[in-house]
Amino acid sequence: MPDTDPNSVAALQAATDLLAAFGAHDSRRYFDAFAPEATFLFHAEPELIASRAGYEAKWADWERDGFQVLSCRSVDPRLDMLTDDVAVYTHTVRTQLAGVDDELRERETIILRRNADGRWLGVHEHLSLDTRDDDA
């Protein structure tokens, strides 16, 4: 039975909207889904990106090098409510990028927090390679 708790529903919708914006390469809507103080830890980056602004700058660099998201598919999503104001969204993600033949296979965790205005925003994203042999 689906979770009908209003907080769970709102947090899951926020995660879904964030991923839809990423999959559409809608950078404005994507970055608006994160708090300014959000942090980002990506397997392809040598260091933690310590703010949304830092990630936006990195994204702009990638775009200058031809980066463009063509699609993003979430597999086996899970949302865990830690408190009424904090949720953890985990999933397997399959991403197709322009100029890349193979679909990227990754696993992702996004921590969401409800802000003072009641809006759920990402405050941390961690992306790692999915090296499993299965076809998740």
N, CA, C and O atoms as a DFTB+ gen file, in Angstrom:
544 C
 N C O
     1  1       0.838      -1.180       0.000
     2  2       0.000       0.000       0.000
     3  2       0.885       1.245       0.000
     4  3       1.807       1.338       0.811
     5  1       0.627       2.196      -0.885
     6  2       1.449       3.404      -0.948
     7  2       1.336       4.231       0.330
     8  3       0.295       4.256       0.987
     9  1       2.418       4.896       0.657
    10  2       2.442       5.752       1.836
    11  2       1.610       7.001       1.539
    12  3       1.851       7.688       0.546
    13  1       0.639       7.292       2.395
    14  2      -0.212       8.460       2.189
    15  2       0.080       9.578       3.183
    16  3      -0.631      10.582       3.215
    17  1       1.127       9.409       3.996
    18  2       1.538      10.469       4.901
    19  2       1.874      11.713       4.076
    20  3       2.674      11.628       3.145
    21  1       1.281      12.865       4.397
    22  2       1.523      14.073       3.588
    23  2       3.001      14.438       3.454
    24  3       3.426      14.903       2.397
    25  1       3.782      14.234       4.506
    26  2       5.214      14.538       4.424
    27  2       5.917      13.611       3.446
    28  3       6.740      14.057       2.648
    29  1       5.598      12.324       3.504
    30  2       6.200      11.361       2.579
    31  2       5.822      11.671       1.141
    32  3       6.662      11.638       0.243
    33  1       4.549      11.971       0.936
    34  2       4.072      12.283      -0.412
    35  2       4.788      13.518      -0.958
    36  3       5.225      13.525      -2.109
    37  1       4.907      14.553      -0.142
    38  2       5.555      15.795      -0.577
    39  2       7.046      15.587      -0.825
    40  3       7.584      16.103      -1.804
    41  1       7.714      14.846       0.040
    42  2       9.146      14.591      -0.140
    43  2       9.387      13.750      -1.395
    44  3      10.312      14.028      -2.159
    45  1       8.568      12.735      -1.606
    46  2       8.712      11.904      -2.802
    47  2       8.452      12.723      -4.063
    48  3       9.140      12.544      -5.068
    49  1       7.479      13.606      -4.022
    50  2       7.200      14.457      -5.185
    51  2       8.380      15.385      -5.461
    52  3       8.725      15.621      -6.619
    53  1       8.998      15.909      -4.413
    54  2      10.161      16.775      -4.587
    55  2      11.302      16.018      -5.250
    56  3      11.955      16.547      -6.150
    57  1      11.551      14.780      -4.813
    58  2      12.606      13.958      -5.420
    59  2      12.270      13.650      -6.874
    60  3      13.136      13.725      -7.746
    61  1      11.028      13.310      -7.131
    62  2      10.591      12.996      -8.495
    63  2      10.748      14.215      -9.408
    64  3      11.210      14.086     -10.541
    65  1      10.369      15.385      -8.921
    66  2      10.499      16.615      -9.706
    67  2      11.969      16.943      -9.980
    68  3      12.323      17.351     -11.086
    69  1      12.816      16.764      -8.975
    70  2      14.247      17.008      -9.131
    71  2      14.804      16.119     -10.238
    72  3      15.540      16.591     -11.104
    73  1      14.456      14.840     -10.210
    74  2      14.961      13.901     -11.216
    75  2      14.403      14.192     -12.602
    76  3      15.109      14.036     -13.599
    77  1      13.152      14.610     -12.674
    78  2      12.561      14.961     -13.967
    79  2      13.288      16.167     -14.570
    80  3      13.545      16.201     -15.774
    81  1      13.615      17.147     -13.738
    82  2      14.347      18.318     -14.220
    83  2      15.731      17.914     -14.717
    84  3      16.174      18.397     -15.759
    85  1      16.414      17.044     -13.995
    86  2      17.726      16.561     -14.430
    87  2      17.597      15.836     -15.764
    88  3      18.366      16.097     -16.690
    89  1      16.622      14.921     -15.869
    90  2      16.440      14.144     -17.087
    91  2      16.085      14.986     -18.293
    92  3      16.345      14.580     -19.426
    93  1      15.494      16.153     -18.075
    94  2      15.141      17.073     -19.157
    95  2      16.248      18.101     -19.416
    96  3      16.104      18.967     -20.279
    97  1      17.338      18.004     -18.675
    98  2      18.435      18.975     -18.732
    99  2      17.908      20.394     -18.508
   100  3      18.342      21.351     -19.149
   101  1      16.969      20.495     -17.586
   102  2      16.393      21.788     -17.205
   103  2      17.165      22.269     -15.981
   104  3      16.730      22.083     -14.844
   105  1      18.299      22.881     -16.228
   106  2      19.219      23.209     -15.136
   107  2      18.617      24.184     -14.128
   108  3      18.874      24.062     -12.930
   109  1      17.825      25.143     -14.585
   110  2      17.236      26.096     -13.635
   111  2      16.317      25.368     -12.669
   112  3      16.430      25.550     -11.457
   113  1      15.417      24.555     -13.179
   114  2      14.479      23.822     -12.319
   115  2      15.237      22.804     -11.458
   116  3      14.884      22.590     -10.298
   117  1      16.262      22.186     -12.014
   118  2      17.066      21.214     -11.268
   119  2      17.748      21.883     -10.072
   120  3      17.638      21.398      -8.946
   121  1      18.440      22.974     -10.307
   122  2      19.159      23.614      -9.207
   123  2      18.218      24.265      -8.201
   124  3      18.557      24.371      -7.022
   125  1      17.048      24.701      -8.642
   126  2      16.058      25.246      -7.717
   127  2      15.535      24.187      -6.750
   128  3      14.924      24.522      -5.735
   129  1      15.769      22.922      -7.055
   130  2      15.328      21.830      -6.183
   131  2      16.307      21.568      -5.041
   132  3      16.065      20.694      -4.208
   133  1      17.411      22.320      -4.993
   134  2      18.419      22.165      -3.939
   135  2      18.514      23.427      -3.096
   136  3      18.350      24.537      -3.601
   137  1      18.780      23.247      -1.811
   138  2      19.051      24.361      -0.914
   139  2      20.410      24.977      -1.276
   140  3      21.291      24.270      -1.765
   141  1      20.587      26.272      -1.045
   142  2      21.881      26.899      -1.353
   143  2      23.058      26.213      -0.655
   144  3      24.158      26.170      -1.205
   145  1      22.843      25.682       0.536
   146  2      23.930      25.053       1.303
   147  2      24.108      23.567       0.997
   148  3      24.887      22.887       1.664
   149  1      23.395      23.064      -0.002
   150  2      23.497      21.637      -0.346
   151  2      24.929      21.261      -0.717
   152  3      25.694      22.079      -1.227
   153  1      25.265      20.012      -0.448
   154  2      26.577      19.475      -0.795
   155  2      26.390      18.311      -1.765
   156  3      25.328      17.691      -1.822
   157  1      27.462      18.026      -2.534
   158  2      27.371      17.038      -3.602
   159  2      28.661      16.221      -3.631
   160  3      29.761      16.771      -3.630
   161  1      28.504      14.901      -3.658
   162  2      29.647      14.002      -3.693
   163  2      29.453      13.048      -4.870
   164  3      28.589      12.172      -4.834
   165  1      30.262      13.227      -5.910
   166  2      30.129      12.456      -7.141
   167  2      31.389      11.631      -7.383
   168  3      32.503      12.092      -7.137
   169  1      31.198      10.418      -7.862
   170  2      32.336       9.523      -8.105
   171  2      33.308      10.087      -9.135
   172  3      34.495       9.765      -9.085
   173  1      32.850      10.911     -10.057
   174  2      33.714      11.442     -11.106
   175  2      34.424      12.742     -10.704
   176  3      35.225      13.281     -11.468
   177  1      34.128      13.229      -9.517
   178  2      34.748      14.461      -9.041
   179  2      35.701      14.139      -7.885
   180  3      35.366      13.339      -7.012
   181  1      36.874      14.754      -7.876
   182  2      37.862      14.408      -6.849
   183  2      37.525      14.908      -5.448
   184  3      38.042      14.380      -4.463
   185  1      36.664      15.919      -5.346
   186  2      36.373      16.512      -4.044
   187  2      34.882      16.753      -3.878
   188  3      34.129      16.799      -4.851
   189  1      34.480      16.904      -2.646
   190  2      33.113      17.300      -2.332
   191  2      32.840      18.676      -2.946
   192  3      33.678      19.574      -2.859
   193  1      31.681      18.837      -3.557
   194  2      31.235      20.154      -4.012
   195  2      30.408      20.715      -2.861
   196  3      29.374      20.150      -2.502
   197  1      30.858      21.818      -2.287
   198  2      30.376      22.263      -0.977
   199  2      29.180      23.209      -1.000
   200  3      28.782      23.712       0.050
   201  1      28.594      23.466      -2.176
   202  2      27.424      24.342      -2.231
   203  2      26.708      24.171      -3.567
   204  3      27.266      23.646      -4.531
   205  1      25.468      24.623      -3.596
   206  2      24.727      24.604      -4.857
   207  2      25.423      25.492      -5.884
   208  3      25.532      25.117      -7.051
   209  1      25.889      26.653      -5.467
   210  2      26.582      27.558      -6.387
   211  2      27.830      26.902      -6.977
   212  3      28.123      27.067      -8.161
   213  1      28.556      26.164      -6.153
   214  2      29.727      25.453      -6.643
   215  2      29.365      24.402      -7.682
   216  3      30.076      24.225      -8.672
   217  1      28.256      23.705      -7.453
   218  2      27.793      22.704      -8.409
   219  2      27.309      23.373      -9.698
   220  3      27.567      22.870     -10.792
   221  1      26.617      24.492      -9.575
   222  2      26.162      25.215     -10.768
   223  2      27.355      25.639     -11.628
   224  3      27.293      25.561     -12.855
   225  1      28.422      26.079     -10.999
   226  2      29.625      26.471     -11.738
   227  2      30.246      25.255     -12.422
   228  3      30.674      25.335     -13.573
   229  1      30.292      24.130     -11.708
   230  2      30.828      22.899     -12.283
   231  2      29.975      22.460     -13.473
   232  3      30.511      22.085     -14.516
   233  1      28.653      22.506     -13.322
   234  2      27.713      22.138     -14.388
   235  2      27.961      22.997     -15.635
   236  3      27.992      22.485     -16.754
   237  1      28.137      24.312     -15.428
   238  2      28.399      25.227     -16.554
   239  2      29.691      24.840     -17.268
   240  3      29.759      24.889     -18.496
   241  1      30.719      24.455     -16.504
   242  2      31.974      23.974     -17.109
   243  2      31.706      22.724     -17.948
   244  3      32.178      22.609     -19.079
   245  1      30.944      21.795     -17.379
   246  2      30.629      20.561     -18.116
   247  2      29.884      20.882     -19.407
   248  3      30.171      20.298     -20.452
   249  1      28.920      21.816     -19.339
   250  2      28.158      22.187     -20.538
   251  2      29.073      22.769     -21.614
   252  3      28.890      22.488     -22.798
   253  1      30.046      23.568     -21.218
   254  2      30.999      24.119     -22.187
   255  2      31.774      22.997     -22.879
   256  3      32.230      23.150     -24.012
   257  1      31.918      21.858     -22.175
   258  2      32.606      20.700     -22.746
   259  2      31.653      19.756     -23.476
   260  3      32.059      18.675     -23.902
   261  1      30.384      20.159     -23.624
   262  2      29.418      19.350     -24.382
   263  2      28.454      18.526     -23.550
   264  3      27.665      17.761     -24.105
   265  1      28.495      18.661     -22.242
   266  2      27.600      17.907     -21.359
   267  2      26.148      18.268     -21.614
   268  3      25.771      19.440     -21.597
   269  1      25.327      17.230     -21.855
   270  2      23.886      17.414     -21.969
   271  2      23.198      16.111     -21.589
   272  3      23.523      15.050     -22.124
   273  1      22.254      16.194     -20.671
   274  2      21.479      15.027     -20.258
   275  2      20.368      14.814     -21.282
   276  3      19.596      15.727     -21.577
   277  1      20.296      13.595     -21.819
   278  2      19.239      13.256     -22.768
   279  2      18.066      12.563     -22.082
   280  3      16.909      12.742     -22.463
   281  1      18.388      11.767     -21.062
   282  2      17.325      11.087     -20.310
   283  2      17.884      10.575     -18.993
   284  3      19.092      10.413     -18.821
   285  1      16.964      10.327     -18.070
   286  2      17.316       9.805     -16.756
   287  2      16.174       8.907     -16.310
   288  3      15.013       9.315     -16.296
   289  1      16.522       7.683     -15.948
   290  2      15.519       6.707     -15.541
   291  2      15.845       6.232     -14.125
   292  3      16.959       5.788     -13.846
   293  1      14.860       6.332     -13.242
   294  2      15.008       5.894     -11.857
   295  2      14.458       4.478     -11.721
   296  3      13.357       4.181     -12.187
   297  1      15.235       3.611     -11.080
   298  2      14.844       2.217     -10.864
   299  2      14.876       1.939      -9.360
   300  3      15.797       2.368      -8.665
   301  1      13.891       1.236      -8.874
   302  2      13.813       0.842      -7.460
   303  2      13.938       2.014      -6.484
   304  3      14.756       1.972      -5.565
   305  1      13.131       3.057      -6.681
   306  2      13.205       4.181      -5.749
   307  2      12.701       3.798      -4.362
   308  3      11.811       2.962      -4.209
   309  1      13.289       4.425      -3.374
   310  2      12.884       4.196      -1.981
   311  2      12.991       5.522      -1.238
   312  3      13.973       6.251      -1.385
   313  1      11.979       5.824      -0.446
   314  2      12.006       7.020       0.380
   315  2      11.872       6.598       1.827
   316  3      10.949       5.868       2.189
   317  1      12.801       7.061       2.656
   318  2      12.755       6.807       4.095
   319  2      12.633       8.143       4.807
   320  3      13.474       9.027       4.645
   321  1      11.583       8.279       5.592
   322  2      11.397       9.491       6.390
   323  2      12.190       9.323       7.690
   324  3      11.932       8.400       8.462
   325  1      13.151      10.214       7.927
   326  2      13.931      10.159       9.164
   327  2      13.230      10.937      10.271
   328  3      13.216      10.518      11.429
   329  1      12.649      12.073       9.900
   330  2      11.834      12.890      10.799
   331  2      10.720      13.475       9.929
   332  3      10.635      13.164       8.741
   333  1       9.883      14.302      10.502
   334  2       8.855      14.971       9.699
   335  2       9.463      15.944       8.696
   336  3       8.795      16.349       7.745
   337  1      10.721      16.324       8.898
   338  2      11.371      17.334       8.061
   339  2      12.582      16.835       7.286
   340  3      13.191      17.612       6.551
   341  1      12.950      15.563       7.426
   342  2      14.129      15.028       6.738
   343  2      13.785      13.667       6.137
   344  3      13.227      12.794       6.801
   345  1      14.138      13.513       4.854
   346  2      13.889      12.260       4.144
   347  2      15.126      11.862       3.361
   348  3      15.920      12.707       2.949
   349  1      15.276      10.551       3.163
   350  2      16.371      10.018       2.365
   351  2      15.765       9.269       1.185
   352  3      14.988       8.330       1.358
   353  1      16.135       9.702      -0.018
   354  2      15.661       9.075      -1.256
   355  2      16.837       8.322      -1.862
   356  3      17.890       8.910      -2.110
   357  1      16.666       7.030      -2.102
   358  2      17.708       6.237      -2.742
   359  2      17.111       5.547      -3.963
   360  3      15.923       5.225      -4.002
   361  1      17.968       5.331      -4.959
   362  2      17.521       4.632      -6.164
   363  2      18.724       4.256      -7.014
   364  3      19.848       4.699      -6.779
   365  1      18.454       3.439      -7.991
   366  2      19.405       3.146      -9.051
   367  2      19.020       4.074     -10.190
   368  3      17.836       4.244     -10.479
   369  1      19.990       4.665     -10.828
   370  2      19.695       5.644     -11.882
   371  2      20.439       5.268     -13.157
   372  3      21.606       4.878     -13.138
   373  1      19.725       5.399     -14.249
   374  2      20.282       5.138     -15.577
   375  2      20.168       6.431     -16.378
   376  3      19.068       6.943     -16.586
   377  1      21.304       6.954     -16.823
   378  2      21.343       8.252     -17.486
   379  2      21.982       8.128     -18.857
   380  3      23.000       7.457     -19.028
   381  1      21.372       8.779     -19.819
   382  2      21.944       8.865     -21.162
   383  2      22.397      10.293     -21.399
   384  3      21.619      11.237     -21.260
   385  1      23.664      10.441     -21.758
   386  2      24.239      11.751     -22.028
   387  2      24.544      11.892     -23.510
   388  3      24.838      10.906     -24.186
   389  1      24.474      13.115     -24.014
   390  2      24.832      13.383     -25.398
   391  2      26.291      12.997     -25.619
   392  3      27.158      13.304     -24.801
   393  1      26.545      12.330     -26.722
   394  2      27.913      11.959     -27.083
   395  2      28.459      10.756     -26.352
   396  3      29.625      10.407     -26.535
   397  1      27.647      10.106     -25.523
   398  2      28.093       8.927     -24.778
   399  2      27.238       7.747     -25.229
   400  3      26.016       7.768     -25.080
   401  1      27.881       6.721     -25.778
   402  2      27.133       5.584     -26.309
   403  2      26.448       4.762     -25.235
   404  3      25.288       4.378     -25.383
   405  1      27.161       4.492     -24.159
   406  2      26.618       3.626     -23.114
   407  2      25.827       4.428     -22.091
   408  3      26.193       5.552     -21.747
   409  1      24.747       3.842     -21.614
   410  2      23.954       4.421     -20.542
   411  2      24.787       4.389     -19.254
   412  3      25.389       3.364     -18.935
   413  1      24.822       5.488     -18.525
   414  2      25.531       5.514     -17.250
   415  2      24.723       4.732     -16.220
   416  3      23.507       4.890     -16.116
   417  1      25.413       3.890     -15.465
   418  2      24.785       3.054     -14.441
   419  2      25.306       3.530     -13.089
   420  3      26.481       3.354     -12.765
   421  1      24.414       4.138     -12.304
   422  2      24.836       4.707     -11.032
   423  2      23.792       4.425      -9.953
   424  3      22.654       4.053     -10.237
   425  1      24.216       4.614      -8.722
   426  2      23.322       4.551      -7.563
   427  2      23.413       5.903      -6.883
   428  3      24.472       6.528      -6.835
   429  1      22.272       6.343      -6.357
   430  2      22.219       7.702      -5.844
   431  2      21.432       7.774      -4.547
   432  3      20.445       7.067      -4.343
   433  1      21.906       8.650      -3.685
   434  2      21.199       9.008      -2.458
   435  2      21.016      10.515      -2.462
   436  3      21.965      11.265      -2.689
   437  1      19.791      10.953      -2.210
   438  2      19.493      12.378      -2.082
   439  2      18.833      12.581      -0.719
   440  3      17.812      11.964      -0.413
   441  1      19.422      13.441       0.083
   442  2      18.824      13.790       1.370
   443  2      18.029      15.070       1.160
   444  3      18.534      16.066       0.641
   445  1      16.778      15.011       1.579
   446  2      15.861      16.144       1.432
   447  2      15.490      16.675       2.802
   448  3      15.356      15.919       3.765
   449  1      15.323      17.999       2.875
   450  2      14.892      18.626       4.120
   451  2      13.790      19.632       3.793
   452  3      13.870      20.367       2.808
   453  1      12.778      19.649       4.625
   454  2      11.704      20.629       4.452
   455  2      12.171      21.948       5.045
   456  3      12.587      22.003       6.202
   457  1      12.101      23.007       4.256
   458  2      12.565      24.310       4.745
   459  2      11.448      25.032       5.501
   460  3      10.345      24.504       5.648
   461  1      11.741      26.231       5.973
   462  2      10.785      26.992       6.787
   463  2       9.504      27.330       6.027
   464  3       8.454      27.539       6.636
   465  1       9.589      27.384       4.709
   466  2       8.412      27.660       3.882
   467  2       7.605      26.398       3.575
   468  3       6.578      26.461       2.900
   469  1       8.078      25.248       4.076
   470  2       7.384      23.988       3.844
   471  2       7.792      23.281       2.567
   472  3       7.220      22.245       2.229
   473  1       8.764      23.815       1.854
   474  2       9.214      23.223       0.596
   475  2      10.329      22.216       0.866
   476  3      11.248      22.487       1.639
   477  1      10.240      21.051       0.221
   478  2      11.272      20.024       0.331
   479  2      12.378      20.319      -0.668
   480  3      12.122      20.465      -1.863
   481  1      13.627      20.409      -0.169
   482  2      14.782      20.689      -1.016
   483  2      15.886      19.678      -0.741
   484  3      16.035      19.192       0.380
   485  1      16.647      19.373      -1.765
   486  2      17.816      18.524      -1.584
   487  2      18.877      19.268      -0.801
   488  3      19.158      20.435      -1.073
   489  1      19.473      18.581       0.185
   490  2      20.566      19.188       0.951
   491  2      21.866      18.396       0.791
   492  3      22.936      18.859       1.186
   493  1      21.762      17.198       0.210
   494  2      22.966      16.423      -0.106
   495  2      22.628      15.409      -1.176
   496  3      21.569      14.781      -1.154
   497  1      23.551      15.263      -2.116
   498  2      23.423      14.245      -3.156
   499  2      24.730      13.474      -3.223
   500  3      25.813      14.059      -3.259
   501  1      24.612      12.150      -3.237
   502  2      25.776      11.279      -3.359
   503  2      25.524      10.325      -4.505
   504  3      24.514       9.621      -4.529
   505  1      26.445      10.302      -5.455
   506  2      26.319       9.476      -6.649
   507  2      27.522       8.557      -6.740
   508  3      28.663       9.013      -6.662
   509  1      27.273       7.259      -6.906
   510  2      28.356       6.295      -7.046
   511  2      28.081       5.409      -8.251
   512  3      26.942       5.292      -8.702
   513  1      29.119       4.797      -8.761
   514  2      28.963       3.865      -9.879
   515  2      28.188       2.641      -9.430
   516  3      28.346       2.176      -8.301
   517  1      27.358       2.125     -10.306
   518  2      26.652       0.870     -10.062
   519  2      27.416      -0.206     -10.813
   520  3      27.316      -0.311     -12.036
   521  1      28.172      -0.997     -10.086
   522  2      29.029      -2.007     -10.706
   523  2      28.397      -3.398     -10.655
   524  3      29.039      -4.389     -11.003
   525  1      27.143      -3.469     -10.223
   526  2      26.475      -4.771     -10.164
   527  2      26.266      -5.315     -11.567
   528  3      26.112      -4.553     -12.522
   529  1      26.262      -6.618     -11.683
   530  2      26.105      -7.276     -12.973
   531  2      24.660      -7.370     -13.423
   532  3      24.396      -7.565     -14.609
   533  1      23.709      -7.235     -12.489
   534  2      22.310      -7.369     -12.862
   535  2      21.855      -6.201     -13.728
   536  3      22.576      -5.212     -13.860
   537  1      20.697      -6.301     -14.304
   538  2      20.201      -5.274     -15.209
   539  2      19.166      -4.403     -14.520
   540  3      18.077      -4.183     -15.052
   541  1      19.504      -3.907     -13.334
   542  2      18.576      -3.043     -12.579
   543  2      18.336      -1.758     -13.307
   544  3      17.585      -0.908     -12.828
